[in-house]
Amino acid sequence: MSRDFKGAKYEPGLDVAEIAKRIRVDITEAVKAGALPKGLKVSVRCRRFAGGRAVDIRVKDLGLPIYSSEHLAWEIANVPENRRFYTATFPRARWGWNGAANEAMDTLKGILEAYNFDNSDSMTDYFHVNYYGDVSLDDSYRTLLCERAEFEKDPTREVEDLGGGRYAIKHLEVV
């Protein structure tokens, strides 16, 4: 049984680089229309490889809080520091996210799928798509989210903005 999906903006023969350009334009228009948050920063990249091609959207800043306050509290209390926020940032396991963050990621996924088709049948190991692709958080953004949460947990830390989306956390001496 094949999936038999065709996106609303699918055009046969369109190069993957052109698809990536159009996706960037669609994201910009969605931000202007209010369908995506104003502070959104993404990277849209295309790849070509022996088995096909891909377009990936990496979120560098979603422009709004991602985690629900309940999830932040649970994650800090129950997960070892070196594994914290890993599972909740995995693109398909957004169980700790708030509703607005999930909606924004779903909107990005819809934009990505608009130019695609999928006539795959995984039962017979047959894959036929226009391109592969994924929407996920950039690793540097995930690290920043962890640092922000750690700062909220321990207010005796000071955050220094190093520029370029990088931050350093310093412990303050409490007297």
QUIKAMO-V38843 format. One record per residue. SS is DSSP state (hx for helix, st for strand, lp for the rest). OMEGA is omega in whole degrees, 0 to 359 (999 if undefined). BURIAL is # if it has 9 or more other C-alpha atoms within 8 Angstrom, else .. Layout:
ss: {SS;SS}
omega: {OMEGA;OMEGA}
burial: {BURIAL;BURIAL}
//
This chain:
ss: {lp;lp;lp;lp;st;st;lp;lp;lp;lp;lp;lp;lp;lp;lp;hx;hx;hx;hx;hx;hx;hx;hx;hx;hx;hx;hx;hx;hx;hx;hx;hx;hx;lp;lp;lp;lp;lp;lp;lp;st;st;st;st;st;st;st;st;st;lp;lp;st;st;st;st;st;st;st;st;st;st;lp;lp;lp;lp;lp;st;lp;hx;hx;hx;hx;hx;hx;hx;hx;hx;hx;lp;lp;hx;hx;hx;lp;lp;hx;hx;hx;hx;lp;lp;lp;lp;lp;lp;lp;st;lp;hx;hx;hx;hx;hx;hx;hx;hx;hx;hx;hx;hx;hx;hx;hx;lp;lp;lp;st;st;lp;lp;st;hx;hx;hx;lp;st;lp;lp;st;lp;lp;st;st;st;st;st;st;lp;hx;hx;hx;hx;hx;hx;hx;hx;hx;hx;hx;hx;hx;hx;hx;lp;lp;lp;st;st;st;st;st;st;st;lp;lp;st;st;st;st;st;st;lp;lp;lp;lp}
omega: {182;181;177;180;175;181;184;183;180;175;179;175;181;181;183;177;177;177;179;178;181;177;177;179;180;178;178;179;179;177;179;181;180;179;176;183;182;183;184;174;182;171;178;183;176;178;172;180;186;183;180;181;184;170;181;174;177;180;179;174;182;177;177;179;182;188;172;182;178;180;178;181;180;183;181;183;192;187;177;188;183;179;186;176;180;185;183;178;175;192;183;182;185;186;180;185;175;185;182;179;177;179;180;179;177;177;177;178;177;177;179;183;184;183;188;165;180;177;184;174;185;178;179;179;178;181;181;180;173;176;172;179;183;172;181;176;174;182;180;178;177;178;178;178;177;180;178;181;178;179;178;179;184;184;176;177;178;180;178;179;180;182;179;179;180;182;174;178;178;176;176;178;180;182;999}
burial: {.;.;.;.;.;#;#;.;.;#;.;.;.;.;.;#;.;.;#;#;.;.;#;#;.;#;#;.;.;#;#;#;.;.;#;#;#;.;.;#;#;#;#;#;.;#;.;.;.;.;.;.;#;#;#;#;#;#;#;#;#;#;#;.;.;#;#;#;.;.;#;#;.;#;#;#;.;.;#;.;.;.;.;#;#;.;.;#;#;#;#;.;.;#;.;#;#;#;.;.;#;#;.;#;#;.;#;#;#;.;#;#;#;#;#;#;#;#;#;#;#;.;.;.;.;.;#;.;#;.;#;#;#;#;#;#;#;#;.;.;#;#;.;#;.;#;#;.;#;#;#;.;.;.;.;#;#;#;#;.;.;.;.;.;.;#;#;.;#;.;.;.;.;.;.}
//
